[in-house]
Amino acid sequence: MRKRQRRLTGVDKIVLSLSAKGLTTGKIAAHFDDVYGAKVSKDTISQITDKVLGEMAEWCNRPLDSA
């Protein structure tokens, strides 16, 4: 990981994919360590999944066009 880089490239997609498969934040963190040699905290993983859940809720509650 480069100096001051907060996330790996594509980490959000990987986290969401593993989360969708039912892995816990701890197992996802372990996966990143095992496969990529990167330390990704459980908090970071939760922030990624929470962000997507928030965006999904906004999308579900958006006003619909009356066509």
Buried (B, 14 or more C-beta within 10 A) or exposed (E): EEEEEEBBEEBBEBBBEBBEEEBEBEBBBEBBEEEEEBEBEEEBBBBBBEEBEEEEEEEEEEEEEEE
